[in-house]
């Protein structure tokens, strides 16, 4: 599913974040140490190769809401933007922190003059953020940031399986209803 707002294409698709060809950057739902782990972080590190972690070591640790950028190495993307999402049940204001993740990723993409970015659903895996709530924060944040974007022309949310995609499409329709 997709919408076009101010000449920016916003998409919600099913797929593998490590196979997003045609996107300058993919977003890694990282841990504070930017280390390989499970879930998205593990998949991105495996696909990118060991050079990614070598670069990450110099940037770690990061704080919740912060975003940093590295090369993409063996990924089909020039860059990886790493962000540390909130642990849902531990954070005092998880919605605010999650919104910061998306804002800071978009800000970095703009600083690097990137035309495209593919997001995963930050914090919705091991960090326990309910997928529907997390995607609502994601899509609302993306929508609110569109007027500030000069370089980005394509923003994609990549959801891994059928169940996640079905939830994602419902939230997408709700947030972008005025543009569908």
Secondary structure, DSSP 8 states (H G I E B T S, - for coil): -EEEETTEEEEEEES-GGG-TT-SEEEEE--TT----SHHHHHHHHHH-HHHHHHHHTT----TT-EEEEE-TTSSSSEEEEE----TTT-TTHHHHHHHHHHHHHHHHHHTT-SEEEE--TTSSTT---HHHHHHHHHHHHHHHGGG-SS--EEEEEE-SHHHHHHHHHHHHHHTGGG-
